[in-house]
Amino acid sequence: MPVILWTDALIYLLVSAGIGFVIYVRRHEHLRAPWRQMMRSRLGMSAAVVLSAYVLIGLLDSMHFHPRLERSEGGVGYSAEILSVFDVIMTPMRTKVEKTYSAPFATHLYAKESIELPGGQQIRDYRRLVYGGSHLEDVADRPRDIALTSLRAVAEGIAVSLLLSAALLSLLARRAGVSFRAKLTSVLRGHEPVPWAVILGTASVLVVLGFLVARLGAGYHIFGTDKVGQDVLFQGLKSIRTGLVIGTLTTLVMLPFAIFLGIPAGYFRGWVDDTIQYIYTTLNSIPGVLLIAAAILMLQVYMTTHAERFENVAARADMRLLFLCIILGITSWTGLCRLLRGETLKLREVEYIQAAHAFGVGSFSIILRHILPNVMHIVLITVVLDFSGLVLAEAVLSYVNIGVDPSTVSWGNMINSARLEMAREPIVWWSLAAAFVFMFTLVLSANLFSDAVRDAFDPRIRKD
């Protein structure tokens, strides 16, 4: 039975808006030109492929439902548990829960415990894992098994990548009216306007990594397990949705404030400008962390006193995630508002705006037809640049316990839980390492992509 959470609905809305934006851009040449320039960037397109993989995981993790249950009396029921399509795909990792900590690719627990022998004698030793390496008759064969499994996965990944690349090149060759060999030669030599070699190379690496995760994850815990025995790699992948929600839905809250206040402030000036400046100056004077902490505390009190309005833990966690996006959006629109105000102050003095005034064109039409299209490059560049900062903000806020709900899987919660184990002996380091790897890859890709977007859309450095 499908379940649509609040954040799911907003994600679907954002995806629909993105599809509509793509259709609109394709119909207007002056909008297509900057995107064509951006698609010539090798780093930008490589980062776009990585971001697409993150987005795909996030979308699969946003399709929730109640699993179907077969009742003993023959009827059909639905579980109270809420799963996602991604949970179903990752069922082997999700369901293989150990007792407690285990290191990456380990076959035994990370700490010694009392083990009772068949004769009644007790010893302290490392207990064998239930799932990790359970297919091995002799644990000494682990290095050989990992190497052979990795080679098999790499070979399968390369084969699938070559087939997909060949299919794409065949399609491109057919559209261009040339032979497959000619298109392949042109792509390999870099004669294409779009760096297809870089795109296919990055996609191939991701496919190979996917096969490695699938093959090795079936027999081992690649990033180990946490305190309650859950697979850390699965938690890192599940955290992608939380990071994307924080980075994208916050934009939906931020943009209306920045656009509908920044442009009028610069265009009308006078008391309108003074009032709007007073609003965002006052908001900037309030420490953001204190404002977020106060808002989250108010939400917790509301959820405690109105527990009947939340059907389960997932609904409570989703509401807190949505509320965090709203608070981050309210506290982060002021910078973009100032940029739009300054750009509008400059645009209102140019000749074509003055000519529109002379012909009696209304202020609303001038803002809609002339001001707004000429500041959209600032909006787009700022939104893309702020994405990585918002992802990092979630980690910091969860680290100080004012971020997402503790039941929500996120990189911030992973770092917060790992912090408590860094002082123990032996050190449990893999949870922190997994969160760092996934967060670093996402933030680096977002920054590289934002640099390409800035170079393409900034009129001061854009190449015509």
HELIX and SHEET records of a PDB file:
HELIX    1   1 TRP A    6  ARG A   26  1                                  21    
HELIX    2   2 GLU A   29  MET A   38  1                                  10    
HELIX    3   3 ARG A   42  LEU A   60  1                                  19    
HELIX    4   4 VAL A   85  ILE A   89  1                                   5    
HELIX    5   5 THR A   91  THR A   95  1                                   5    
HELIX    6   6 VAL A  139  ASP A  141  5                                   3    
HELIX    7   7 ARG A  142  ALA A  176  1                                  35    
HELIX    8   8 PHE A  180  LEU A  188  1                                   9    
HELIX    9   9 TRP A  196  GLY A  217  1                                  22    
HELIX   10  10 VAL A  232  PHE A  268  1                                  37    
HELIX   11  11 GLY A  270  SER A  285  1                                  16    
HELIX   12  12 GLY A  288  THR A  305  1                                  18    
HELIX   13  13 ALA A  307  ARG A  309  5                                   3    
HELIX   14  14 VAL A  313  SER A  332  1                                  20    
HELIX   15  15 THR A  334  LEU A  347  1                                  14    
HELIX   16  16 GLU A  351  ALA A  358  1                                   8    
HELIX   17  17 SER A  363  ILE A  366  1                                   4    
HELIX   18  18 ILE A  367  ILE A  371  3                                   5    
HELIX   19  19 LEU A  372  TYR A  399  1                                  28    
HELIX   20  20 TRP A  411  ARG A  419  1                                   9    
HELIX   21  21 TRP A  430  PHE A  457  1                                  28    
SHEET    1   A 3 PRO A   2  VAL A   3  0                                        
SHEET    2   A 3 HIS A  64  PHE A  65 -1                                        
SHEET    3   A 3 LEU A  83  SER A  84 -1                                        
SHEET    1   B 2 ARG A  68  GLU A  70  0                                        
SHEET    2   B 2 VAL A  76  TYR A  78 -1                                        
SHEET    1   C 2 GLU A 113  GLU A 116  0                                        
SHEET    2   C 2 GLN A 122  ASP A 125 -1                                        
END                                                                             
